[in-house]
Amino acid sequence: MATLKYEEIAESLRARIAEGDFAPGATVPSTRELSEQWSVSRATAVKAMDVLRADGVVEARQGTGFVVTEVPVARPAGGRRAGSARVTGGMPFLRVGTPDWATPSERVAGALGLDEGVQALRRVRVQQLPDGTPHSYTEAWFPPDIAEQAPRLGQAAPLTEGTTRYVRRSTGRFPVEGEDVTTVRLATEVEAEHLGLDGPTAVAVVLHIAYDAEHRALVCEEGATPAEYFEQVETYPM
């Protein structure tokens, strides 16, 4: 599929932001500068910026122009709940370590349809409450066929547009069905450390799997939330 010029401009800026050429809060080139650099009309440059703004990569700031979004925000994909928590909407998060290839648990491997011992790409984050308190510890696992076609998943830089949009652009695959399985158990040592928990503490664990149109897993996320922050509400006719 041919890439349109405004998409090419948007992707170029997106890559430069991911590589650190423009830090959070920094001003990106104006639409006038972009039109001159790329030899395109001003309307084409404006359309490129509209794409980045819609994806949450940049935001308009009066008197300055477009600047790189300050804080990465975890957005729930599709219609799924954001952690099924009392806090609604997107949540700020901190990336933990660097994405790495590892062997997932039997439960995650089964959700991804991987054979025993096959490694997957892991991205870890801690979502935070407005005051900075840890809210949820989440490990996102991507199967090899997705991770290899979407190399930015292996970088520490935040995907400010969101992984769903990035994976779709890179692979042509996107989620059409999601499955959330909620269980309760004690926090692991790693979860307890990142969530600031003392002693054996119950956590609600949401295992989320996103499937494409052929029911192939795109990602499996396992998120642990302390019981005090977890609340699942369902409304139904009677």
N, C-alpha and C positions, 0 to 999 in steps of 0.2 A: 504494500500500500504506500503510495507516494506521500511524503510529508509536505504539508503546506508551509509556506514561508513563515507565517506567524507562529506556527508550531515549532519550527526550527529555531526561531529567535527565542521563544520561551524556553525550549529545552537547553539552549546554550547558556542562558542566564541561570536556569535551574542548576545546571552542572557547576557553574562557577560559584554559586552560592554554597552548594554542597562541598566544594573543594576549599572553601574558606576565603575566596577572593573578596566576598562581601560578607562581613560579620553581621550578626543580629543588630538591628538598629541602623545599619549603614545605608546610605542612599545609593540606589542603583541608577544606571544611565537613564536619562530622560527619554521620552518617546521621540523627541527631536534628534537627540544624539543617536538613538537606535536607527532611526530612518536614514540618517546619513551614513552610519557605519555599515548598514546592510543594503544600502541603495534600494530602499523600499519606500512606499508611501507612508505618510504619518498615520493613516488609518490602519495599516498593517501593523505598525509598531504598537499602536493603541490596543489592537486586538491581542497582541502577544502579552501585554501587561494585564489585560483583562483575564487571560487564562491563569496567569500567576496569582493574581488577586483572588480569583475564584477558588484556587487550590490552597489558599492560605499561606503562600510563599512570601508575598509582599503585601503591604498595606499602604493606603494613601495617607500622607501626612501633610496637612495644610502648611503652605509656605516652604515645603521641602521637596515634595514629589513622592515617589514611591520608595519605601524603605523595607529592608528585610524584616520579617516578623520576629519579634523579640523572643517569645517563649514557645517552644514546640508544644503542641497540644494533642493529647490522645483523643482521637475521634472514633466513636463506634462505627463499624462498617454496616451499611444497609440499615435495617431496622432493629438491629440487636441492641440490647441494653448496655449501657456504659457501666459494666461491673455489677449491675443490679443493685446499685447502692443508693443511699439516701441523697447522695450528691448527684445532680443531674447535669447533662451536657458534657462538653469536653473537659478534660482535666490536665493540668500541667504535669509533666513527668520528667524524671531523670533517667538517662540511659545508664545502664550498669555495665561497665567493662566494654569490651569490643566484641562485636558479633563473631561467633566462632562455629566451627563444625564439630558436632558432638553426637554421641549415640543417645537418642531419646529414650525415655522410659517405655516399657512395654505398652502402656496405655496410649501414649502419644504416637508411638510407632504404628500401633493398630489403627488409630484414627487417620493417620497419613497413608496407610496402606503400604508401609515399608516392611521389607523382610528383616529378620533378626540381624542385628549388627550393622545395618546400613545407617550411615550418618546423615544428619540434616543440619541446616543452618539455623543457629539459635540467636535470637535477639532478646535481650532482657531489659526491662524497664520497671521503675517504681513510680506509680502514679501518686500524686500528692494532693492533699487538701489545701485550701487557700492559705492556711498559715504555715504550710511547708511540712506538716505532719504526714508521714507515709500512710497511704491509704490501701494500695494493692501492689503486690509483687507479681509480675507477669512475665512468663517465658513464651515467646512466639517462635514456633518451629516451622521452617519452610522446607518442603521436600526438594531433593536435588534438581529435578526438572524445572522448578520455579527459580531456585536460587541461582542456577547457572545462567539463566536467561535474563536475570535481573540483578546484575553485579552490585548495584548500589546498596542492596540489602546487606552486603558484607562489609559496608563502611560504617564507621562510628557516627558520621554526620547525620543529623536528623532528616527524615524524609518529610519535610514540612507540608508537602502536598498530600501526605497520607500513603500508606503502603498499598491500599487498594487501587488508587489511581495509578501509582507507579507500576505495579505489577501488570495492570491492564495495558498500559502503554508499552511495556517491555515484552509481554508474552501474548497479548491478545486475549488472554483469559481473565474472566472476572466472576465474582460470586453471584450465584442465582439462588442459592439456598444456604442457610446457616443452621447449625445445630448446637444448642447449648445444653450441657449436662452438668447439673449442680450436685455436688456432694459435700459432706462435712467430714473433716479429719483434723488431727493435730498438725500444727505448722512444723515443717522441717527445720533443721538448724539454719539453713541458708535463708529460708523465708523469715524466720524469727529474727535473724540478724538484720535484714534489710527493713523489716517492719517495726523494729524496736520493741520486740515482744520479750517478756521475761517468763521463763518457765514454760511448761506445757500449756499451749493456748489453742483453742479451737479456731479454725478458719473455714470459711466457705470457699470452695474451689469450683470455679466455673471453667469447664473444658469447652472451648468454642472451636468448631470446625467450619470452615467456609468451603463450599463446593462450587465447582463451575457447572456449566450446562450438561457436561457428560458425567457428573457426579464424581469428579476427581478432586481430591483435596488440594486446596491452594495454600492453606496455612492452618495450623492448629495452635491455639493459644491456651495456656493453662494459667489462670489468674487466681491468686490466693488473697482473700480479704478477711481481716479479723471480724469476728462475730459482731462486735459493737458497731461496725460500719455497714454491715450487710443487711439488706432488706429487700425482699422480693414481693411485689404486689401484682396480683392478677385481678382484672375486672371481667365479669362474665354475666350473661343474662340468666335470670332465674324464672 
